[in-house]
């Protein structure tokens, strides 16, 4: 079970509480990490089970797939597959790539999260736009 307010403005916050989660040793879930993730404060890492649970909570609160993909480190296509498979964390095996700073994917992750773009990611854009090093 989750308890939450509707996401209508900056003052809203989704609280995650233990409820109807069925866990085994392989799918232990840190509810604090999940709560941070659904509230756009993605922790350093999420297990597949935590990511699947966070995606399910956002879906239950009528958050769009595009917004969920922006908040969580997973694509909209993977979210669709995850939903179709009943939020089974095994769907995520091999489907998640964490963007690395210094790449265009890393730069886009900063943009999606509304973060300041780091120097390495700013340079990645320059090198991508001008790969031969020609004068601009």
Secondary structure as UniProt FT lines:
FT   STRAND          2..4
FT   TURN            10..11
FT   STRAND          14..16
FT   HELIX           25..27
FT   HELIX           31..38
FT   TURN            39..40
FT   HELIX           48..60
FT   TURN            61..62
FT   HELIX           65..71
FT   TURN            72..73
FT   HELIX           76..84
FT   TURN            85..86
FT   HELIX           89..92
FT   TURN            93..95
FT   TURN            101..102
FT   HELIX           104..113
FT   HELIX           119..129
FT   TURN            130..132
//
